């Protein structure tokens, strides 16, 4: 297989040529696309699936005409390392100066400033690079990026609901799903969100304008990503690491994480499986993306875990010193909620979970009591099945379905590659794997590699939590004080929260 960038260019050219000849035929039926999405455990790019979507014309310029005069909130962040003195305007209007900016920590949304502006004003600032461009006048274009992220269609186009039909997720096997269940992302070069995983669902991302570089890590590598729930946002688990410039002295276990990288180009759709970590950066002057989170069976348990997390975070953080001005609630969260409200939320999540599984076919509450050893044995058996030839019949196993999905890799379904194992320096750059020898024409080599990775993970990840605790057990002299955040990092660690949720649900199901 050619290098990743060459593959992307070739696929785009092929799609354009086919479209010009009027011979465009979608490579997957909606039923087949959904089967792939529901069974594939690896990120992958769908090609030639959105050539007839009206939303393919949604450039920032086009949207500025549709949303003429509408104010949108932009998040402002620093672009990159700079040896010159720079300023960041904090949300509470304090100017803090930095020398030799390294960005060894993520630019969390609580540490960014925000601008209310129209898309026209954004484009003027971004294209003319003028320092007196209305609301952006305080932000030097050479040092700052702007991101209008996480904009729900239902709020953005509240008076133009016909536009929802421009997004046709039904082509991927989800009838009736369109822009109403989607979000819009518009950014300048360098715009990004901190590395995180989404608690709910899997993700489909349609790239409309410009290119974005994705860095993805599998769920099994969660201990190596040092998860945290501060800043708190429902359904988002953040990493403490700036994954493109990691501080390996502070986070040594990150070297074990398996990074998959891909550059997503216009008219491609990226599938991100459940609980895959991702860091996404805009690499062109203007980028536009549309995404939709697809609900999954596992979300019922995830909502219980999220309710537990919210209750603990709100209880501890709101009990802090009122003079502590540090922002802990992510801007996407409207406000902190009372203990009474959180109790009601938790009980609702538990009741919904139990009601769902008592009425679902083939699913038993007993599944919650499955031992860790049995889960590992099932994973190993699944991998062995994936390496075997054959197709699944009417009573085929889930492993056989996964095998068939892997066999579909080719020009219309491209796997996201595992980055080469060179260890980045603490300030080093990131390079994409060239993808050579990653998958043969029938997809079997990919399945074998995937299983090998999963087996290796199961043999090493059990000790990851212990290793991480050991690496953090000797705090620096300046870090001996235990803060509320230190306690929260332990209490609402996703691994701990999952165990608490399982114990809670087991007690209720007896």
C-alpha positions as CSV (number, residue, x, y, z in Angstrom):
1,X,0.0,0.0,0.0
2,X,1.3,3.5,-0.8
3,X,2.1,6.0,1.9
4,X,-0.9,7.4,3.8
5,X,-0.9,10.8,2.1
6,X,-0.5,9.2,-1.3
7,X,-3.4,6.9,-0.6
8,X,-5.6,9.9,0.4
9,X,-4.7,11.8,-2.8
10,X,-5.2,8.8,-5.0
11,X,-8.6,8.0,-3.5
12,X,-9.7,11.6,-4.0
13,X,-8.6,11.6,-7.6
14,X,-10.3,8.4,-8.3
15,X,-13.5,9.6,-6.7
16,X,-13.4,12.9,-8.7
17,X,-12.8,11.0,-12.0
18,X,-15.6,8.6,-11.4
19,X,-17.9,11.5,-10.5
20,X,-17.0,13.3,-13.7
21,X,-17.9,10.3,-15.7
22,X,-21.3,10.0,-14.0
23,X,-20.4,6.4,-12.9
24,X,-20.4,7.0,-9.2
25,X,-21.9,4.0,-7.3
26,X,-21.7,3.8,-3.6
27,X,-19.5,0.8,-2.6
28,X,-21.6,-0.2,0.4
29,X,-25.3,-0.5,0.9
30,X,-26.7,1.1,4.0
31,X,-27.1,-2.4,5.6
32,X,-23.5,-3.3,4.8
33,X,-22.1,0.0,6.1
34,X,-24.0,-0.4,9.3
35,X,-22.7,-3.9,9.7
36,X,-19.2,-2.7,9.3
37,X,-19.7,0.1,11.8
38,X,-21.3,-2.2,14.4
39,X,-18.6,-4.8,14.2
40,X,-15.3,-3.2,13.3
41,X,-13.0,-2.5,16.2
42,X,-10.5,-0.4,14.3
43,X,-10.8,3.2,13.0
44,X,-11.4,3.3,9.3
45,X,-12.1,5.8,6.5
46,X,-15.2,5.4,4.2
47,X,-14.6,6.7,0.7
48,X,-17.0,7.4,-2.1
49,X,-20.0,7.4,0.2
50,X,-21.0,11.1,0.3
51,X,-20.5,12.3,-3.2
52,X,-24.2,13.2,-3.6
53,X,-24.7,14.8,-0.1
54,X,-25.8,18.5,-0.4
55,X,-23.6,19.1,2.7
56,X,-20.5,18.5,0.7
57,X,-20.8,22.2,-0.4
58,X,-20.8,23.5,3.2
59,X,-17.6,25.5,3.0
60,X,-17.1,28.2,5.7
61,X,-17.9,30.7,3.0
62,X,-21.2,29.0,2.1
63,X,-22.2,28.7,5.7
64,X,-21.4,32.4,6.3
65,X,-24.0,33.2,3.7
66,X,-26.6,30.9,5.3
67,X,-25.9,32.1,8.8
68,X,-25.5,35.7,7.8
69,X,-25.1,37.9,10.9
70,X,-25.5,35.0,13.4
71,X,-23.1,35.2,16.4
72,X,-21.1,32.1,17.0
73,X,-18.8,31.4,19.9
74,X,-15.2,30.8,19.0
75,X,-12.6,29.3,21.3
76,X,-9.1,30.9,21.0
77,X,-5.9,29.1,21.6
78,X,-2.1,29.4,21.1
79,X,-0.8,27.9,17.9
80,X,2.5,26.4,18.7
81,X,5.9,26.7,20.5
82,X,7.2,30.2,20.5
83,X,10.4,31.6,21.9
84,X,9.0,35.1,22.0
85,X,6.9,36.5,24.8
86,X,3.2,35.7,24.3
87,X,0.0,36.5,26.1
88,X,-3.1,34.3,26.7
89,X,-6.3,36.1,27.7
90,X,-8.0,33.9,30.3
91,X,-11.8,33.7,30.6
92,X,-11.7,35.8,33.9
93,X,-9.8,38.6,32.0
94,X,-6.4,38.2,33.5
95,X,-3.4,38.4,31.2
96,X,-0.7,35.9,32.0
97,X,2.7,36.1,30.3
98,X,4.8,33.1,29.3
99,X,8.4,32.9,28.2
100,X,9.6,30.0,26.1
101,X,6.2,28.5,25.6
102,X,6.5,24.7,25.5
103,X,2.9,23.5,25.8
104,X,3.8,20.3,27.7
105,X,0.2,20.3,29.0
106,X,-3.0,20.3,27.0
107,X,-4.8,23.6,26.2
108,X,-7.9,22.7,28.1
109,X,-11.0,24.7,27.2
110,X,-11.1,26.2,30.7
111,X,-7.8,27.9,30.0
112,X,-8.9,29.4,26.7
113,X,-10.5,32.7,25.9
114,X,-13.7,33.0,23.8
115,X,-14.9,35.4,21.1
116,X,-18.5,36.0,19.9
117,X,-18.3,36.6,16.2
118,X,-20.0,35.9,12.8
119,X,-18.5,33.6,10.3
120,X,-17.9,36.6,8.1
121,X,-15.7,38.2,10.8
122,X,-13.9,34.9,11.3
123,X,-13.1,34.6,7.6
124,X,-11.9,38.2,7.5
125,X,-9.6,37.7,10.4
126,X,-8.4,34.3,9.1
127,X,-7.9,35.3,5.4
128,X,-6.7,38.9,5.7
129,X,-4.7,38.1,8.9
130,X,-5.6,41.5,10.1
131,X,-5.1,42.4,13.8
132,X,-8.1,44.9,13.8
133,X,-10.7,42.4,12.6
134,X,-13.6,43.3,14.9
135,X,-14.0,40.8,17.7
136,X,-10.7,39.2,16.9
137,X,-8.6,42.4,17.2
138,X,-6.9,41.3,20.3
139,X,-5.6,38.1,18.7
140,X,-2.6,38.0,16.5
141,X,-3.4,35.6,13.7
142,X,0.2,34.4,13.6
143,X,0.0,33.2,17.2
144,X,-3.7,32.3,17.8
145,X,-6.2,29.8,16.3
146,X,-10.0,30.0,16.5
147,X,-12.4,27.1,16.8
148,X,-16.2,27.1,16.6
149,X,-16.5,23.5,17.8
150,X,-19.3,21.3,19.1
151,X,-22.1,23.4,17.5
152,X,-25.4,21.4,17.4
153,X,-27.4,21.8,14.2
154,X,-30.6,22.2,16.2
155,X,-29.3,25.4,17.8
156,X,-27.3,26.7,14.9
157,X,-30.0,26.3,12.3
158,X,-33.1,26.7,14.6
159,X,-34.9,28.8,12.0
160,X,-33.6,26.9,8.9
161,X,-34.5,23.3,9.7
162,X,-34.8,22.3,6.0
163,X,-31.0,22.2,6.0
164,X,-31.0,19.1,8.2
165,X,-31.7,17.1,5.1
166,X,-28.4,18.0,3.6
167,X,-26.7,15.4,5.8
168,X,-27.8,11.8,5.0
169,X,-26.5,9.5,7.7
170,X,-29.1,7.0,6.4
171,X,-26.5,6.0,3.8
172,X,-24.6,4.4,6.6
173,X,-27.6,2.4,7.8
174,X,-29.3,4.8,10.2
175,X,-32.7,5.7,8.7
176,X,-34.0,9.1,9.6
177,X,-30.7,10.3,11.0
178,X,-29.6,13.6,9.5
179,X,-28.3,17.0,10.5
180,X,-30.7,17.1,13.4
181,X,-28.5,14.6,15.2
182,X,-25.2,16.2,14.1
183,X,-22.7,18.8,15.2
184,X,-20.6,21.3,13.2
185,X,-16.9,22.1,13.7
186,X,-15.3,25.2,12.0
187,X,-11.6,26.0,12.7
188,X,-8.5,27.8,11.5
189,X,-5.1,26.1,11.2
190,X,-3.8,24.7,14.5
191,X,-7.3,24.6,16.1
192,X,-7.8,21.4,18.2
193,X,-9.3,19.9,21.2
194,X,-7.3,18.1,23.9
195,X,-7.0,14.4,23.6
196,X,-10.1,12.6,25.0
197,X,-12.4,9.7,24.6
198,X,-16.2,9.9,24.4
199,X,-18.2,7.9,26.9
200,X,-21.1,7.4,24.7
201,X,-21.5,5.7,21.3
202,X,-19.2,5.5,18.3
203,X,-18.5,8.4,16.0
204,X,-18.9,9.2,12.2
205,X,-17.0,12.3,11.0
206,X,-17.6,13.8,7.6
207,X,-14.8,16.1,6.4
208,X,-16.3,18.9,4.3
209,X,-13.5,21.5,3.9
210,X,-9.8,21.4,4.5
211,X,-7.8,18.6,6.2
212,X,-7.6,17.4,9.8
213,X,-4.9,15.2,11.3
214,X,-6.2,12.6,13.7
215,X,-4.1,10.9,16.4
216,X,-6.0,7.9,17.8
217,X,-5.3,5.4,20.6
218,X,-7.2,2.2,21.4
219,X,-9.3,1.8,24.6
220,X,-6.9,-0.8,26.0
221,X,-4.2,2.0,26.2
222,X,-6.3,4.1,28.6
223,X,-3.9,3.7,31.5
224,X,-1.1,5.0,29.4
225,X,-3.1,8.2,28.5
226,X,-3.4,9.3,32.2
227,X,-7.2,9.9,32.2
228,X,-8.7,12.8,34.2
229,X,-12.2,14.2,34.7
230,X,-11.0,17.7,35.5
231,X,-12.1,19.8,33.7
232,X,-15.4,18.1,34.0
233,X,-17.7,17.6,31.0
234,X,-20.3,14.9,30.8
235,X,-19.3,12.1,28.4
236,X,-15.7,13.4,27.9
237,X,-12.7,11.8,29.6
238,X,-9.6,13.9,29.0
239,X,-6.0,12.9,28.9
240,X,-3.5,14.9,31.1
241,X,-1.0,14.6,28.2
242,X,-0.4,16.9,25.2
243,X,0.0,13.9,22.9
244,X,1.8,15.9,20.2
245,X,4.4,17.2,22.6
246,X,4.4,14.8,25.6
247,X,6.2,15.4,28.8
248,X,7.7,11.9,29.1
249,X,9.4,12.7,32.4
250,X,6.0,13.3,34.0
251,X,4.1,10.7,32.0
252,X,6.5,7.9,31.2
253,X,3.8,5.3,30.6
254,X,2.7,7.2,27.5
255,X,5.6,5.6,25.6
256,X,3.6,2.4,25.6
257,X,0.6,3.9,23.9
258,X,-0.1,2.7,20.3
259,X,-0.7,5.8,18.2
260,X,-2.8,5.5,15.0
261,X,-2.6,8.5,12.7
262,X,-4.5,9.6,9.6
263,X,-5.1,12.8,7.6
264,X,-8.7,13.1,6.8
265,X,-9.5,14.9,3.5
266,X,-12.7,16.4,2.2
267,X,-15.5,14.0,1.2
268,X,-14.1,11.2,3.4
269,X,-15.9,9.9,6.5
270,X,-13.9,8.6,9.4
271,X,-15.3,5.9,11.7
272,X,-14.1,6.1,15.3
273,X,-15.1,3.1,17.4
274,X,-16.3,3.3,20.9
275,X,-13.9,4.6,23.5
276,X,-11.0,5.3,21.1
277,X,-9.0,8.3,22.3
278,X,-8.5,11.0,19.8
279,X,-6.7,14.3,19.3
280,X,-7.7,16.2,16.2
281,X,-5.9,19.2,14.6
282,X,-6.8,21.4,11.7
283,X,-3.9,21.5,9.3
284,X,-5.4,23.7,6.5
285,X,-6.3,27.5,6.8
286,X,-10.0,26.7,7.2
287,X,-11.6,23.3,8.1
288,X,-15.2,22.3,8.3
289,X,-16.4,18.9,9.7
290,X,-19.8,17.4,10.5
291,X,-20.1,14.5,13.0
292,X,-22.7,12.3,14.6
293,X,-22.4,10.0,17.6
294,X,-24.2,6.7,17.1
295,X,-25.9,5.2,20.1
296,X,-24.7,1.8,21.3
297,X,-26.0,-0.9,23.6
298,X,-23.1,-0.2,26.0
299,X,-24.3,3.4,26.5
300,X,-26.8,2.3,29.2
301,X,-24.0,1.3,31.5
302,X,-21.9,4.4,30.5
303,X,-24.7,6.7,31.6
304,X,-24.7,5.1,35.1
305,X,-20.9,5.7,35.2
306,X,-21.4,9.3,34.1
307,X,-24.0,9.9,36.7
308,X,-21.7,8.6,39.5
309,X,-18.9,10.8,38.1
310,X,-21.1,13.9,38.0
311,X,-22.3,13.4,41.6
312,X,-18.7,13.0,43.0
313,X,-17.2,15.9,41.0
314,X,-20.0,18.3,41.9
315,X,-20.1,17.3,45.6
316,X,-16.3,17.8,46.1
317,X,-15.7,20.8,43.8
318,X,-18.6,22.9,45.0
319,X,-17.5,22.2,48.6
320,X,-14.1,23.9,48.0
321,X,-13.0,27.2,49.1
322,X,-15.3,29.7,47.4
323,X,-12.3,32.0,46.8
324,X,-10.7,29.4,44.6
325,X,-11.2,30.8,41.2
326,X,-9.8,27.9,39.1
327,X,-12.3,26.9,36.5
328,X,-13.2,23.2,36.8
329,X,-16.4,23.0,34.8
330,X,-15.9,22.8,31.1
331,X,-17.6,25.6,29.1
332,X,-19.8,23.1,27.4
333,X,-21.4,22.3,30.8
334,X,-23.9,25.1,31.4
335,X,-23.7,25.0,35.2
336,X,-22.9,22.9,38.3
337,X,-25.9,20.9,39.6
338,X,-27.0,20.3,43.1
339,X,-26.6,17.0,45.0
340,X,-30.4,16.6,44.9
341,X,-30.5,16.9,41.1
342,X,-27.5,14.6,40.7
343,X,-29.2,11.9,42.9
344,X,-32.3,12.1,40.7
345,X,-30.1,11.8,37.6
346,X,-28.2,8.8,39.0
347,X,-31.5,7.0,40.0
348,X,-32.9,7.7,36.5
349,X,-29.8,6.2,34.9
350,X,-29.9,3.1,37.0
351,X,-33.7,2.6,36.4
352,X,-33.2,3.0,32.7
353,X,-30.4,0.5,32.7
354,X,-32.4,-2.1,34.6
355,X,-35.5,-1.6,32.5
356,X,-33.6,-1.9,29.3
357,X,-31.8,-5.1,30.1
358,X,-34.8,-6.8,31.7
359,X,-36.7,-6.4,28.4
360,X,-33.9,-6.9,26.0
361,X,-33.6,-10.2,24.1
362,X,-30.6,-12.3,24.8
363,X,-29.1,-9.9,27.4
364,X,-29.0,-10.8,31.1
365,X,-28.1,-8.8,34.2
366,X,-25.9,-11.8,34.9
367,X,-23.5,-10.5,32.3
368,X,-22.4,-7.9,34.9
369,X,-20.9,-10.6,37.0
370,X,-18.7,-12.0,34.2
371,X,-15.2,-12.4,35.5
372,X,-12.1,-10.6,34.0
373,X,-10.6,-14.0,33.1
374,X,-13.6,-15.0,31.0
375,X,-13.6,-11.7,29.2
376,X,-9.9,-12.2,28.3
377,X,-10.5,-15.7,27.2
378,X,-13.4,-14.5,24.9
379,X,-11.1,-11.8,23.4
380,X,-8.4,-14.4,22.6
381,X,-11.0,-16.7,21.0
382,X,-12.3,-13.9,19.0
383,X,-8.8,-13.1,17.7
384,X,-8.2,-16.7,16.7
385,X,-11.5,-16.8,14.8
386,X,-10.6,-13.6,13.0
387,X,-7.5,-15.3,11.6
388,X,-9.4,-18.2,10.2
389,X,-11.0,-18.2,6.7
390,X,-14.7,-18.5,6.1
391,X,-17.8,-16.4,6.2
392,X,-20.6,-16.3,8.8
393,X,-23.8,-18.0,8.1
394,X,-27.3,-17.3,9.5
395,X,-26.1,-18.3,13.0
396,X,-22.5,-17.0,12.5
397,X,-20.6,-15.7,15.5
398,X,-19.7,-12.1,16.1
399,X,-16.0,-13.0,15.4
400,X,-17.0,-14.1,11.9
401,X,-18.7,-10.8,11.3
402,X,-15.6,-9.0,12.4
403,X,-13.6,-11.1,10.0
404,X,-15.9,-10.3,7.1
405,X,-15.7,-6.6,7.9
406,X,-11.9,-6.7,7.9
407,X,-12.0,-8.5,4.5
408,X,-13.8,-5.4,3.0
409,X,-10.7,-3.2,3.3
410,X,-9.7,-1.8,0.0
411,X,-10.1,1.5,-2.0
412,X,-13.5,2.3,-0.4
413,X,-12.7,1.4,3.2
414,X,-9.2,2.3,4.4
415,X,-7.9,1.2,7.9
416,X,-6.3,3.9,10.0
417,X,-2.7,2.8,10.4
418,X,-0.7,2.1,13.5
419,X,2.1,4.7,13.7
420,X,5.7,3.4,13.6
421,X,7.2,2.7,17.0
422,X,9.8,5.4,17.1
423,X,9.6,7.1,20.4
424,X,9.0,10.8,20.0
425,X,11.3,13.2,21.8
426,X,9.7,15.4,24.4
427,X,9.5,18.2,21.8
428,X,9.6,16.0,18.7
429,X,7.4,15.9,15.7
430,X,4.8,13.4,14.8
431,X,4.9,11.4,11.6
432,X,2.3,9.2,10.0
433,X,2.9,5.5,9.3
434,X,3.3,4.9,5.6
435,X,0.9,1.9,5.9
436,X,3.2,-0.5,3.9
437,X,2.5,-4.2,4.6
438,X,-0.4,-3.2,6.8
439,X,-3.2,-5.0,4.9
440,X,-3.3,-7.3,1.9
441,X,-6.1,-7.3,-0.6
442,X,-8.3,-9.7,1.4
443,X,-7.8,-8.0,4.7
444,X,-6.5,-11.0,6.5
445,X,-3.1,-9.5,7.4
446,X,-4.9,-6.6,9.1
447,X,-7.0,-9.0,11.2
448,X,-3.9,-10.8,12.3
449,X,-2.2,-7.6,13.3
450,X,-5.2,-6.4,15.2
451,X,-5.4,-9.7,17.2
452,X,-1.6,-9.6,17.9
453,X,-2.0,-6.1,19.3
454,X,-5.0,-7.1,21.4
455,X,-3.2,-10.1,22.8
456,X,-0.1,-8.1,23.6
457,X,-2.4,-5.5,25.4
458,X,-4.1,-8.1,27.5
459,X,-0.7,-9.4,28.7
460,X,0.6,-6.0,29.6
461,X,-2.3,-3.7,30.4
462,X,-3.2,-5.6,33.6
463,X,0.0,-4.1,35.1
464,X,-0.4,-0.7,33.6
465,X,-2.4,0.7,36.5
466,X,0.1,-0.6,39.0
467,X,3.0,0.8,36.9
468,X,1.3,4.1,36.7
469,X,0.7,4.3,40.4
470,X,4.3,3.3,41.0
471,X,5.6,6.0,38.7
472,X,3.4,8.6,40.5
473,X,4.1,7.3,44.1
474,X,7.1,9.6,44.7
475,X,5.7,13.1,44.3
476,X,8.1,16.0,44.0
477,X,8.6,18.0,47.2
478,X,6.3,20.8,45.8
479,X,3.5,18.3,45.2
480,X,3.1,16.8,48.7
481,X,-0.1,18.7,49.4
482,X,-3.1,16.6,48.4
483,X,-5.7,18.8,46.7
484,X,-9.3,18.2,45.8
485,X,-8.2,17.5,42.2
486,X,-5.7,14.9,43.4
487,X,-8.5,13.1,45.2
488,X,-10.8,13.4,42.3
489,X,-8.3,11.9,39.9
490,X,-8.4,8.7,42.0
491,X,-12.2,8.7,42.7
492,X,-13.4,9.4,39.2
493,X,-10.8,7.5,37.3
494,X,-12.8,5.7,34.6
495,X,-11.5,2.3,35.8
496,X,-12.7,3.0,39.4
497,X,-16.0,4.4,38.2
498,X,-16.7,1.3,36.1
499,X,-16.1,-0.9,39.1
500,X,-18.4,1.2,41.3
501,X,-21.2,1.2,38.6
502,X,-20.9,-2.6,38.3
503,X,-21.1,-3.1,42.1
504,X,-24.1,-0.7,42.3
505,X,-26.0,-2.5,39.5
506,X,-25.2,-5.9,40.8
507,X,-26.8,-5.0,44.2
508,X,-29.9,-3.6,42.5
509,X,-30.3,-6.7,40.2
510,X,-30.2,-9.3,43.0
